[in-house]
Amino acid sequence: MALYSDGFISEVQDLIAYEANLVEVADAEGIDLEAKLRLAQSEVGAELAAAALRPGNVYWTAPGWNSTGADINTSRFTLDQVAVTQPLRLWHTFQTLAIAYRDAYNRKVNDKYLPKWSEYKELARWASNLLYQTGIGVVTRPVPRPRRPAVDWVAGTLGAMTLYVRMTWVDGSNEGAPSQETAADVPANQALRVTPPAAPAPAVGWNVYVGGASGEATRQNSQPLALGQPWMMPATGLAVGVAVGTGQEPDFYRTVPRFLQRA
């Protein structure tokens, strides 16, 4: 799973899945959907930060964690430890839609948008309560999503090809969510080279994933690569490694007692 701090929890396409004509509404009313995604994430984050201070129960999922002596009734977490579970994604999606239709209504006091605002406000409240009841997913040692790596090429022997590249940071046995995909048109008699960006503090190495089609990248290194060390495609071509993952699973789920959400 991605982390709250890895970027937008949901994207414009998630909003369109609920409102097919949302882009047209946004264009007509001058609404910046990315700005609304950002605002909704800030509001959801403020609620989560407050929830972290409230007592609740913890359901452990990682073997051995429940023997660390942690007080499961007062366990705390920070936003960068929060995993993006489905209830959290729904909350962010509905919160964004509520903000968008609230803005559309208030710009011209247009009553046709009021039912949508009310509907998504209630759905956001439902999703937040669902998250608090089922538990906020928490990662004890979060590994962030990397920026896209740099891609270029050096002398090689293979023919021209288009390759799709992603990468992850690793911290021991923990692997974070993958970077966004980068396409590279490699000329004939050249070999792809992938260089990672500057590493965050938790990372001790990185993995590179490459595929010949979008969405089909597999891992090309058998062991994590050293920080700052480029990877170059060998003359034998791509390896058939494991498929790129989605990030870290929560180590525990933290429930929170119900409370009234801001209207």
VMD Tcl script that draws the C-alpha trace (Angstrom):
set ca {
  {0.00 0.00 0.00}
  {1.05 3.57 -0.55}
  {1.42 5.88 2.44}
  {-0.56 9.03 3.22}
  {2.63 11.03 2.64}
  {3.39 9.46 -0.77}
  {1.11 11.84 -2.68}
  {-2.59 12.20 -3.42}
  {-4.57 9.40 -1.77}
  {-7.00 9.35 -4.69}
  {-6.72 10.85 -8.15}
  {-9.03 12.64 -10.56}
  {-9.91 9.30 -12.16}
  {-11.23 8.08 -8.79}
  {-13.53 11.11 -8.68}
  {-14.74 10.54 -12.22}
  {-15.67 6.96 -11.31}
  {-18.41 8.48 -9.13}
  {-19.18 11.57 -11.23}
  {-18.68 11.00 -14.95}
  {-19.34 14.66 -15.82}
  {-17.17 16.10 -13.04}
  {-14.55 17.53 -15.41}
  {-17.25 19.37 -17.34}
  {-18.66 20.77 -14.08}
  {-15.19 21.84 -12.99}
  {-14.54 23.56 -16.33}
  {-17.89 25.32 -16.28}
  {-17.51 26.57 -12.70}
  {-13.76 27.28 -12.75}
  {-12.85 24.60 -10.20}
  {-9.29 23.27 -9.96}
  {-9.74 19.58 -9.14}
  {-6.11 19.05 -8.15}
  {-6.42 21.93 -5.70}
  {-9.51 20.23 -4.26}
  {-7.66 16.93 -3.98}
  {-4.91 18.75 -2.07}
  {-7.38 20.55 0.20}
  {-9.28 17.33 0.94}
  {-6.02 15.56 1.79}
  {-5.13 18.36 4.20}
  {-8.55 18.13 5.88}
  {-8.41 14.34 6.12}
  {-4.86 14.59 7.47}
  {-5.94 17.01 10.18}
  {-8.68 14.57 11.23}
  {-6.20 11.67 11.28}
  {-3.68 13.65 13.31}
  {-6.39 14.37 15.86}
  {-7.46 10.72 15.86}
  {-3.89 9.66 16.63}
  {-4.19 11.37 20.01}
  {-7.41 9.58 20.99}
  {-7.34 6.27 22.87}
  {-8.33 3.19 20.90}
  {-7.59 -0.46 20.27}
  {-4.86 -1.96 18.12}
  {-5.15 -5.09 15.98}
  {-1.71 -6.44 15.16}
  {-1.02 -7.99 11.77}
  {2.78 -8.42 11.75}
  {4.07 -11.46 13.70}
  {5.88 -10.48 16.87}
  {4.79 -6.86 17.03}
  {2.36 -7.56 19.85}
  {5.25 -8.75 22.03}
  {7.14 -5.44 21.96}
  {5.50 -4.13 25.10}
  {3.62 -1.34 23.31}
  {0.49 -0.10 25.06}
  {-2.21 -1.03 22.55}
  {-4.75 1.28 24.18}
  {-2.64 4.43 23.78}
  {-0.60 3.60 20.66}
  {0.31 6.76 18.73}
  {1.18 7.25 15.09}
  {2.19 10.05 12.72}
  {0.77 10.82 9.29}
  {3.81 9.44 7.47}
  {3.05 6.06 9.08}
  {-0.53 5.88 7.78}
  {-1.15 3.35 4.99}
  {-3.72 4.10 2.30}
  {-6.39 1.46 2.94}
  {-9.62 1.32 0.95}
  {-11.72 3.15 3.60}
  {-9.14 5.96 3.67}
  {-9.18 6.21 -0.14}
  {-12.98 6.38 -0.11}
  {-12.91 9.10 2.53}
  {-10.51 11.21 0.50}
  {-12.50 10.66 -2.70}
  {-15.82 11.63 -1.11}
  {-14.27 14.56 0.78}
  {-12.85 15.92 -2.48}
  {-16.19 15.57 -4.24}
  {-17.96 17.29 -1.35}
  {-15.51 20.20 -1.49}
  {-15.83 20.47 -5.28}
  {-19.63 20.60 -5.21}
  {-19.62 22.91 -2.18}
  {-17.46 25.28 -4.20}
  {-19.70 24.93 -7.26}
  {-22.78 25.70 -5.11}
  {-21.25 28.69 -3.32}
  {-19.85 30.36 -6.44}
  {-23.29 31.26 -7.78}
  {-25.54 29.83 -5.05}
  {-26.62 27.31 -7.65}
  {-29.16 24.98 -6.05}
  {-28.57 22.22 -8.58}
  {-25.24 21.46 -6.86}
  {-26.63 21.41 -3.31}
  {-27.85 17.76 -3.41}
  {-24.43 16.58 -4.63}
  {-22.67 18.55 -1.90}
  {-24.96 17.06 0.75}
  {-24.66 13.54 -0.68}
  {-20.86 13.51 -0.73}
  {-20.57 15.20 2.65}
  {-22.60 12.33 4.14}
  {-20.57 9.74 2.22}
  {-17.34 11.31 3.51}
  {-18.69 11.06 7.06}
  {-19.65 7.42 6.45}
  {-16.21 6.57 5.06}
  {-14.40 8.25 7.95}
  {-16.49 6.32 10.46}
  {-15.79 3.11 8.54}
  {-12.06 3.82 8.75}
  {-12.21 4.50 12.48}
  {-14.25 1.35 13.13}
  {-12.20 -1.04 10.99}
  {-8.91 0.60 11.94}
  {-6.39 3.06 10.54}
  {-3.59 1.06 8.91}
  {-0.24 1.97 10.48}
  {3.27 1.07 9.29}
  {5.87 1.06 12.05}
  {8.86 1.74 9.77}
  {7.54 3.71 6.77}
  {9.53 3.73 3.52}
  {8.44 6.60 1.23}
  {7.60 6.44 -2.46}
  {10.56 7.67 -4.57}
  {10.53 10.31 -7.26}
  {11.00 9.01 -10.80}
  {14.57 7.82 -11.46}
  {16.68 9.34 -14.22}
  {16.88 7.24 -17.40}
  {19.41 7.45 -20.21}
  {21.54 4.97 -22.16}
  {25.09 3.89 -22.79}
  {26.74 1.83 -25.53}
  {25.20 -1.63 -25.92}
  {24.35 -4.34 -28.43}
  {20.54 -4.64 -28.36}
  {18.05 -3.30 -30.87}
  {15.89 -0.25 -30.39}
  {13.10 -0.67 -27.84}
  {10.72 1.21 -25.57}
  {11.05 0.29 -21.90}
  {8.97 1.22 -18.87}
  {10.81 1.88 -15.62}
  {9.85 2.11 -11.95}
  {11.85 1.90 -8.73}
  {11.39 1.46 -4.98}
  {13.35 2.27 -1.85}
  {14.11 -0.55 0.57}
  {14.91 -0.50 4.27}
  {16.03 -3.98 5.24}
  {13.02 -6.23 4.58}
  {10.67 -3.25 4.02}
  {9.98 -2.06 0.47}
  {8.04 1.12 -0.16}
  {5.55 1.96 -2.89}
  {6.95 2.21 -6.43}
  {7.67 5.44 -8.26}
  {5.51 6.59 -11.12}
  {6.28 4.85 -14.41}
  {8.81 6.39 -16.80}
  {8.94 5.45 -20.49}
  {12.35 5.33 -22.20}
  {12.85 5.05 -25.99}
  {16.25 3.37 -26.14}
  {18.00 3.58 -29.56}
  {19.62 0.59 -31.27}
  {23.07 -0.43 -30.02}
  {22.44 1.27 -26.70}
  {21.67 -0.06 -23.20}
  {19.25 1.46 -20.71}
  {20.75 3.06 -17.62}
  {18.63 3.92 -14.57}
  {19.95 6.24 -11.86}
  {18.07 6.68 -8.58}
  {17.38 10.13 -7.08}
  {18.80 11.20 -3.73}
  {17.71 8.71 -1.08}
  {15.61 9.56 2.00}
  {16.98 8.76 5.44}
  {15.24 5.37 5.94}
  {16.46 3.84 2.67}
  {19.46 1.51 2.62}
  {19.10 0.42 -1.02}
  {16.80 0.40 -4.03}
  {15.16 -1.95 -6.51}
  {14.67 -1.33 -10.22}
  {11.67 -2.62 -12.18}
  {11.63 -2.61 -15.99}
  {9.17 -3.98 -18.54}
  {8.60 -3.98 -22.27}
  {5.01 -2.77 -21.89}
  {3.31 -0.28 -19.62}
  {2.26 -1.85 -16.33}
  {4.40 -4.96 -16.80}
  {7.64 -3.98 -15.02}
  {9.44 -6.73 -13.10}
  {12.43 -6.54 -10.76}
  {15.81 -6.64 -12.51}
  {18.14 -6.90 -9.51}
  {18.48 -10.02 -7.34}
  {19.65 -7.99 -4.33}
  {18.96 -4.34 -3.43}
  {21.26 -1.96 -5.26}
  {23.50 0.43 -3.31}
  {22.27 3.98 -2.85}
  {23.42 6.13 -5.77}
  {24.50 3.10 -7.83}
  {23.06 3.15 -11.38}
  {21.62 0.01 -12.93}
  {22.45 -0.84 -16.55}
  {20.55 -3.30 -18.69}
  {22.77 -6.31 -19.49}
  {23.42 -7.62 -22.99}
  {21.21 -10.60 -22.17}
  {18.18 -8.31 -21.95}
  {15.53 -8.07 -19.27}
  {15.29 -10.57 -16.45}
  {11.97 -12.20 -15.57}
  {11.72 -11.07 -11.97}
  {8.88 -10.52 -9.54}
  {6.22 -7.99 -10.50}
  {6.31 -4.55 -8.96}
  {4.35 -4.38 -5.71}
  {2.10 -1.71 -4.22}
  {4.05 -0.87 -1.07}
  {3.97 -1.76 2.61}
  {1.10 -3.50 4.34}
  {0.08 -2.12 7.76}
  {1.77 -3.63 10.80}
  {-1.32 -2.88 12.85}
  {-4.75 -1.31 12.60}
  {-5.70 1.40 15.08}
  {-9.40 1.86 15.79}
  {-10.74 5.17 17.06}
  {-13.99 5.84 18.95}
  {-16.64 7.62 16.92}
  {-16.84 11.37 17.20}
  {-18.66 14.10 15.34}
  {-16.87 15.11 12.14}
  {-16.82 18.76 11.09}
  {-19.70 19.52 8.76}
}
mol new
graphics top color blue
foreach p $ca { graphics top sphere $p radius 0.5 }
foreach p [lrange $ca 0 end-1] q [lrange $ca 1 end] { graphics top cylinder $p $q radius 0.2 }
display resetview
